[in-house]
Amino acid sequence: MIRGELLVIPIEASLLYVQPLYLQASGGKIPELKRVVVAYQTQVVMDESLDGALNTLFGGSGSQRITSDTPAPLAGAPVTTAPPAPTTAALLAEAQRHYRRGDDRATRGNWAKYGEEIKALGQVLAQLRR
């Protein structure tokens, strides 16, 4: 079992920890993702994918359960046309997608695309820190 890099993601006043676990065949060159461990506050879960672990931890089925943190406007209040800021759940879902695609690119040996996905993941994580 090979432990991947531990990702520490600040979310509001807490931290989300994500660590992939890999297996590598004795003659193999690229390890295969087998499990992902995710910890948030006092909960720790392990699943075969980041999607599964986050769904188990936070409940729901990915982006289909994302709700807005923005309260409804008061009656008579002016309505703005600017799009709302992404919710924490939406940003987590986006981070999942970049992580999953990056892992797929690494498995296929496409390191340029892997780098692009990791860069995009970093940008999403920066948004979560705000």
Secondary structure by P-SEA (a helix, b strand, c coil): ccccbbbbbbcccbbbbbbbbbcccccccbbbbcbbbbbcccbbbbcccaaaaaaaaccccccccccccccccccccccccccccccaaaaaaaaaaaaaaaaaaaaacaaaaaaaaaaaaaaaaaaaac
